[in-house]
Amino acid sequence: MLETGFVVALGLLVMLAKLSWRNKMLVISNPLAADVIVFVCLTAIHWGTFSGVMAATVGALFCSIVLSIARWLVGHMVGTVYYPGLFNIAHRLRAPSSEHKAPRP
């Protein structure tokens, strides 16, 4: 069960690594929605045995822990207001200015 939890948490970290900073903040800022989605998907996958459902529960627990650590490290957003964590990433959340965009042909 613990191995499944670690694999699910690692999968969440890989998914977060591939997302843009705005989308990362969307996932990190809505931990309840992410927890519910992960738990429902894992329960549907592992349905049928007690050990499967317990593995899904442990996996969802590790995802919740990963999201809590992410909120502590990089902060979260409420609406358009950014509340920094240990590392302030506000400069990565700003929209690129129009002068840096490539000209249209």
Secondary structure, DSSP 8 states (H G I E B T S, - for coil): -HHHHHHHHHHHHHHHHHS-HHHHHHHHH-HHHHHHHHHHHHHHHSTTSHHHHHHHHHHHHHHHHHHHHHHHHH-EEETTEEE--SS--HHHHS---GGGS----
